[in-house]
Amino acid sequence: MNPSNPLESIFYIKVPENFVSSDDAFKIDTSVELPVQNKINEAPGDFNPSEITTEQILAGILTVLAYDKNNKNLDYYRSILLKVKPNIKKELCEAAILKTKNEDYDLAEEIFLALLGLDPEDNAIILNMALFLDQRADSYRNNGLLEDADAYDNDARCYYEQALNAEPAIPDAFFNAGFFYLKQHKYIEARDSFETYIALTCDVADEELGDDGLYKKERAQEIVNKIKASNMDDESFRAAYDYISRGEEEKGLEEIRSFLQNNPKVWNAWFMLGWALRRLERFSDAKVAFLESLKNGGEENADTYNELSLCYVQEKNFDEAKKCLMKALSIEPESTKVISNLGYLSLAMGNKEEARKYFTAVLEFEPNDKIAAAELLKLESEM
């Protein structure tokens, strides 16, 4: 049973009024119904009260905590869970992080939601939720699912903002938020986040920071210096990205060209120029911009090579397109976006067998990639 609404997978039971527990056990309030998680594939008519397990009740409580934020008995359910499982927060957090590493995102999100329901004021959980949503957005973006990626980015931003407003301040919230803003080309917010991280850790002894803390401090300062040296916190730069993201490429071009007049060596700016031109299908001009981006420091950015490959494809220069995609893949070996583009390039070159291998590889990394699955199905029908 896989209901669209997780709350449909639970039912409630009434504890008998004459129920008596042992002296050291948790006191049960017989006036409150307990949620019970239905067994997998168990039909409603198959329910047998005598077979209910403690695990089903605890699982039912977790489902309520995750998805029924307005339930009037939440405090009582939390008290049961914490009494029966005193280390439940630690266990759930470890499980959620493991599921995230294994890219089992649906289950990881369910666990994080349960954690938030268990302790909505725990800022560490809020930050971990932000990091999880951030990573999930990256995964969708790498798979070309841009709308889903944007939705998860918006959710991540909300949790980052909560973590940034925590009292007392959480230095790691600012460090991680800095990278979140960097990916979105919001360099002013990124600069401010990294500078705050540095300020919060400036009086902490090196021994207390440890190797990881010292690395973060140096990395934060390095990024702040780079943003300032390249004027990436300039308003024109920010405006250009905002315009292009909203589909107003012509306005974005005006802003980024204005920026480049005074900052001709900023690779990100050349990339943004190429991005706008490519979206306008001005492929020859876009190619020039992307090549300038590579000359000025963008050679370690997989997206630059990926975008440049699209320009070469339009020119039917398939050899150069493949070189670009292979370079992008060497930078990001698990990018399904790049691997998919290699599949489409193979199709354009008439090599269906090679295309099949690339789309198969996409599904190995991301089994739910509908585009790759559709292309494979089409190829199988033609072979």
Secondary structure, 3 states (H helix, E strand, C coil): CCCCCHHHHEEEECCCCCCCCCCCCCCCCCCCCEEEECCCCCCHHHCCHHHCCHHHHHHHHHHHHHHCCCCCCHHHHHHHHHHHCCCHHHHHHHHHHHHHHCCCHHHHHHHHHHHHHHCCCCHHHHHHHHHHHHHHHHHHHHCCCHHHHHHHHHHHHHHHHHHHCCCCCCHHHHHHHHHHHHHCCCHHHHHHHHHHHHHHHCCCCHHHHHHHHHHHHHHHHHHHHHHHHCCCCCHHHHHHHHHHHCCCHHHHHHHHHHHHHHCCCCHHHHHHHHHHHHHCCCHHHHHHHHHHHHHCCHHHCHHHHHHHHHHHHHCCCHHHHHHHHHHHHHHCCCCHHHHHHHHHHHHHCCCHHHHHHHHHHHHHHCCCCHHHHHHHHHHHHHC
